[in-house]
Structures are given as C-alpha cells and as structure tokens.
Amino acid sequence: WTPLEMQRENIAPQLITGRFGYNAAVRISAPSEFLFVSGHEGRGSVDTRGGVGDFRAQVATTFVNIDRTLEVAGFSFRDVVQIRIFVRDIAAATSNYDVVLDALETYQCSPASLMAETTGLSDPAMLVEIEAVAVR
C-alpha cells in the first residue's frame, strides 16, 4: 500500500474589501492526517488574559496561540482548511475584520470559515474564540 499524495482545491475564493478573505469550500483528496484544534482565546498563558476589552489584540493573540498548538502537533497554518470564529459582538468583529485578514495573510492560510456571534464564551473577558481543522 502506497499512500496517495494529498491534493487541495480551493473552491470559490472570496474577496473582502479587495483582499482574499476565505474560500467558500476547500476540497481535500487523500488526506493522511486530521487535526481538530479546540477553541483558542487571546490568552498570553493559561493564567493570563491578553487584551481584555480589545478585540484586535485578542484576535492577534488567538492566532499566535493556534499557531503554537499546530506547531506542537507537527502542523502549520498552511494545513488549516477550516476555521470557526465565535465573537461576542458581531458588529465590532466585522468592523475590525482586517485583523483576521492580516493573520490569514501572515500565516498563508486560506480556509473555509464561519464567524458567528454568541452570547458568551467560557471566559467572560474574552471577546473572540477560534477553532480550526487542519489536514495533510
């Protein structure tokens, strides 16, 4: 048995304000590994909250935290095919969405994605939580 080489196809890439934002879908053929990344928040460490009240700072820190988790698991953001972004205030999130676009561009990540407003997260000080699925 010889494993097939994984193929990735980005379907219907979407632009947001002239910048690549996300894919409507991502097709993966012959994956060998999946990694399901739990929701991450903008914490400097387990006991430290980062950017309390600052959506932009929390998003940036959250992406750094996800990157660390991916690295520990032997993956990278290039392997991420889906993200789900949960926010406490959708209006604040959409008006500051450029920080998400900046992170995706920095990490060369082009996932299928969802952003949804929720009434609360596990820590009331957190404004955003992001989970991911990586495949290779």
C-alpha positions, -999 to +999 in steps of 0.1 A: +000+000+000+013+034-010-004+065+004-017+089-022-004+125-022-029+148-007-045+173-031-061+206-020-086+226-041-098+260-030-133+265-043-148+299-049-122+321-031-139+352-017-125+387-016-133+411+012-126+447+006-102+438-022-083+412-001-085+375-001-108+366+028-117+329+027-128+301+005-164+291+001-151+255+003-119+235+004-117+200-011-091+176+002-083+144-016-063+115+000-055+132+034-033+112+057-039+132+090-065+154+105-060+177+135-090+192+152-080+223+172-102+233+201-114+268+205-085+291+214-087+325+231-065+355+234-045+344+264-008+351+270-007+319+291-032+297+309-035+322+337-030+355+318-057+372+298-044+392+269-060+424+256-090+425+279-117+445+261-095+448+229-109+427+201-079+433+178-054+423+204-074+392+213-076+381+177-039+385+171-030+366+203-055+339+195-039+333+161-004+331+178-018+305+203-033+284+175+000+286+156+018+272+187-007+243+190-003+235+153+035+235+156+034+212+187+013+188+167+036+190+136+012+210+115+012+246+102-014+272+093-009+261+057-026+228+067-057+246+081-087+240+059-114+254+082-117+280+110-147+289+131-147+323+148-171+329+176-174+365+188-193+383+215-201+414+193-206+408+155-206+445+147-172+450+164-158+419+147-169+429+112-156+465+116-123+450+128-122+421+104-089+434+088-070+419+118-084+385+108-074+390+072-039+402+083-035+370+103-047+347+075-023+365+051+006+364+075+001+326+081-006+320+044-039+303+054-069+301+031-096+282+050-133+278+047-146+298+075-175+308+097-179+338+120-209+338+144-220+358+173-226+342+207-239+355+240-209+342+259-176+324+259-160+302+286-142+333+300-164+365+302-133+386+295-128+370+261-144+386+230-134+360+205-127+323+203-113+305+172-112+268+164-096+251+134-094+219+114-061+210+098-055+183+072-024+170+054 
